[in-house]
Amino acid sequence: MKRVWLLVVTAILTAAGVAAVRTAALRSRQVAPGTVADITIDAHAAATRLAAALTFQTISWGDPARRDGAAFLALHAYLASTFPRVAQTLTRETIADYSLLYTWTGARTDLPPLILCAHFDVVPAENTADASWTHPPFSGVVDSERVWGRGAVDDKSSAVGILEAAEALIASGARPQRTIYFAFSHTEEDDTSGATAIARTLAGRGVRGAWLLDEGGLIVSTVPGVSSPVAFVGLTEKAAVTLELVAEAPGGHAAMPPRETAVGILARALDRLEHQPMPERLDGVTREMFETLAPEMRWPMRAAFANLWATRPLITRMLARRPDTDALIRTTTAPTMLSASPKINVLATSARAAVNFRLLPGDTTDTLVAHVTSVVDDPRVKIRVAGDSGTPPPVSRTDVPEYAALARAVRAAHPDVLVAPFLTTAATDARVYASIAPHTYRLLPVYQEGTVQMIHGVNESIRIDAYERAVRTYATLMLSADR
């Protein structure tokens, strides 16, 4: 028995020693900040220009037939008149009716170009008469601190901010060394058709970008264990797959229901899926994110993430408790649409559910269908693929000059911010550009501060000072991307 205890104590001390050494060996992976672009920005005037862009109801309704083309064209005209130096210096093309492609020819056309992406379209604003709206969603109100309106974050702040940065750079006499494309789509909230048309146009001209930046991560100031705000740069994004589940049963009068109905059969299947999700995996981009942040963490988080070989089960349990972090470690399951009986007193002969899954890189549609079939385990429930955006796009690298250039620009405009890789859990236009821009990154350089909750929700708004910093970030990127 003494020998057993000796072995146990020795194993514990050895493990503790290994953990201590690994923790002490951590070194920061942060790059030094670059030099912020020397431009003059009137923050309130810039906010007012953004606010005016928010008044155009460039809504994606889910049905192209409902698209208000006049609203997009009016926005195009507004941008041309609001940023006259951009209009005079850059070439602007209309793609697929309402998307825009700007070309700012650099001093050295032998360098591969930079591509900056954004989108003009926004989601509808529901219940606009509700008192929970501080300001109407398309009013474009500017107060002493914020710009209010649909698109203030997602994603007109990016599109207008890029143009604001270019206007200020041209006014200062600056010209980028590298040619820069501004690729602004009009369909991102529905599909990728606008971005796909732009990508095909560029590919047809033989363009191959040095790197590309689109929306994605944000700057978050409340990362557990980390004192500084963190700019999360998406290296890839999850693919979306929608499965339709259908349960059928004899119909009849609701006054004489059988013990099992189509609705009940379907409900049990959905309950199983929610309680038995795809297994978690702490690997790939998410693991790299934690390895990047570990040297910046306080004790004991620093030790925990420096020693995932021992703490992985505990860490994954912690991450699984919150929807935002659970999405980083597994393919998520979200029942979103249900339909059954057409009338309150009629038994449904068919009950249907649409379940939206976001695939963790490494999972596929085939493995997903196999998992769902096994969990549902009911031949009365038919399962079919109703929508599939394909496999997740390639993972962009962090050990390359392109990522370093982005990190330097972000830290130049935000000196207090750390930069870390990230798995973007929502879909962006960036996924269609992989063939012409192998280094594709996803970041809207804006402080979060509740921003995630406002995206697609009530009271979407952006702080004026956060928007000004975003503009400076874009300007710095345009000048420093060739270094």
Stockholm file with secondary structure:
# STOCKHOLM 1.0

chainA/1-483         MKRVWLLVVTAILTAAGVAAVRTAALRSRQVAPGTVADITIDAHAAATRLAAALTFQTISWGDPARRDGAAFLALHAYLASTFPRVAQTLTRETIADYSLLYTWTGARTDLPPLILCAHFDVVPAENTADASWTHPPFSGVVDSERVWGRGAVDDKSSAVGILEAAEALIASGARPQRTIYFAFSHTEEDDTSGATAIARTLAGRGVRGAWLLDEGGLIVSTVPGVSSPVAFVGLTEKAAVTLELVAEAPGGHAAMPPRETAVGILARALDRLEHQPMPERLDGVTREMFETLAPEMRWPMRAAFANLWATRPLITRMLARRPDTDALIRTTTAPTMLSASPKINVLATSARAAVNFRLLPGDTTDTLVAHVTSVVDDPRVKIRVAGDSGTPPPVSRTDVPEYAALARAVRAAHPDVLVAPFLTTAATDARVYASIAPHTYRLLPVYQEGTVQMIHGVNESIRIDAYERAVRTYATLMLSADR
#=GR chainA/1-483 SS CHHHHHHHHHHHHHHHHHHHHHHHTCCCCCCCCCCCCCCCCCHHHHHHHHHHHHTSCCBCCSCGGGCCHHHHHHHHHHHHHHCHHHHHHSEEEEETTTEEEEEECCSCTTSCCEEEEEECCBCCCCCTTSTTCSSCTTSCEECSSEEESTTTTTTHHHHHHHHHHHHHHHHTTCCCSSCEEEEEESCTTTCSHHHHHHHHHHHHTTCCCSEEEEEEEEEESCCTTBSSCEEEEEEEECEEEEEEEEEECCCEETTSCCSSCHHHHHHHHHHHHHHSCCCCCCCHHHHHHHHHHGGGBCTTHHHHHHTHHHHHHHHHHHHHTSHHHHTTTSCEEEEEEEECCSSTTEECSEEEEEEEEEECTTCCHHHHHHHHHHHHCCTTEEEEEEEECCSCCCCCCSSSHHHHHHHHHHHHHCTTCEEEEEEECSCCGGGGGTTTCSSEEEEEEEECTTHHHHTTSTTCEEEHHHHHHHHHHHHHHHHHTTC
#=GC SS_cons         CHHHHHHHHHHHHHHHHHHHHHHHTCCCCCCCCCCCCCCCCCHHHHHHHHHHHHTSCCBCCSCGGGCCHHHHHHHHHHHHHHCHHHHHHSEEEEETTTEEEEEECCSCTTSCCEEEEEECCBCCCCCTTSTTCSSCTTSCEECSSEEESTTTTTTHHHHHHHHHHHHHHHHTTCCCSSCEEEEEESCTTTCSHHHHHHHHHHHHTTCCCSEEEEEEEEEESCCTTBSSCEEEEEEEECEEEEEEEEEECCCEETTSCCSSCHHHHHHHHHHHHHHSCCCCCCCHHHHHHHHHHGGGBCTTHHHHHHTHHHHHHHHHHHHHTSHHHHTTTSCEEEEEEEECCSSTTEECSEEEEEEEEEECTTCCHHHHHHHHHHHHCCTTEEEEEEEECCSCCCCCCSSSHHHHHHHHHHHHHCTTCEEEEEEECSCCGGGGGTTTCSSEEEEEEEECTTHHHHTTSTTCEEEHHHHHHHHHHHHHHHHHTTC
//
